[in-house]
Amino acid sequence: MKNNSVVADIVANQRKAERKRWFCYFYLFLVIGVVSLILDVMTGPAMLSVSEVVNALFGISEIDKMTDNIVHNLRLPDGIDGACS
C-alpha cells in the first residue's frame, strides 16, 4: 500500500514538472514569435524603429498616418503570411 502511495506521489510531481516545462516552452516560443514579427515589420525601405512599430501595432501612442499605413497595410500582412507558411 505504501509503495503505491509513494509511486503515485512521484508520478504526480513528475506530471506537474512536465506541465510547468511545457508552459515555459510555450511562452518562450510566443515571445520569440512576437519579437520576430516586430523585426520583420521593421525591415524595409522605410527603416522603421522598434518604437514606431510597437506603437503602430499596439496603439500605445500617437503615430503618423504614413507609418500606420506602412505597418498595417504593407508589412504586417506579409509578416503574418510568412509566419503561417
C-alpha positions in Angstrom: 0.0 0.0 0.0 2.7 2.4 1.0 4.7 1.7 -2.2 1.7 2.6 -4.4 1.2 5.9 -2.5 4.9 6.8 -3.0 4.8 5.9 -6.7 1.6 8.0 -7.1 3.2 11.0 -5.5 6.3 10.7 -7.7 4.2 10.4 -10.8 2.1 13.4 -9.8 5.2 15.5 -9.1 6.6 14.5 -12.5 3.4 15.4 -14.3 3.4 18.8 -12.5 7.0 19.4 -13.6 6.2 18.4 -17.2 3.3 20.9 -17.3 5.4 23.6 -16.0 8.2 22.9 -18.5 5.7 22.9 -21.4 4.2 26.2 -20.3 7.7 27.7 -20.2 8.4 26.4 -23.7 5.1 27.8 -25.0 5.8 31.3 -23.6 9.4 31.2 -24.8 8.3 30.5 -28.3 5.5 33.0 -28.1 8.0 35.7 -27.1 10.4 34.6 -29.9 7.5 34.8 -32.4 6.4 38.3 -31.3 10.0 39.6 -31.4 10.5 38.0 -34.9 7.3 39.6 -36.2 8.3 43.0 -34.9 11.8 42.6 -36.5 10.1 41.5 -39.8 7.8 44.5 -39.8 10.7 46.9 -39.0 12.8 45.9 -42.0 12.3 47.5 -45.4 13.0 50.7 -47.3 11.3 53.0 -44.7 13.5 51.5 -41.9 11.0 52.0 -39.0 12.3 51.9 -35.5 11.2 49.4 -32.8 9.2 52.1 -31.0 7.4 53.1 -34.2 6.4 49.5 -35.0 5.3 48.7 -31.4 3.3 52.0 -31.2 1.6 51.2 -34.5 0.9 47.6 -33.6 -0.4 48.1 -30.1 -1.7 51.7 -30.4 0.3 52.9 -27.4 0.8 56.4 -28.5 0.1 58.7 -31.5 1.8 57.8 -34.8 1.7 59.5 -38.1 -0.6 58.2 -40.9 2.2 57.1 -43.2 3.8 54.8 -40.6 0.4 53.4 -39.7 -0.3 52.6 -43.4 3.2 51.0 -43.8 2.8 48.8 -40.8 -0.9 47.7 -41.1 -1.3 47.6 -44.9 2.1 46.5 -46.2 4.3 44.9 -43.7 2.1 43.2 -41.1 0.1 41.1 -43.7 3.4 40.0 -45.2 4.8 39.1 -41.8 1.7 37.1 -40.8 1.7 35.4 -44.2 5.3 34.4 -43.7 4.7 33.1 -40.2 1.8 31.0 -41.4 3.5 29.4 -44.4 
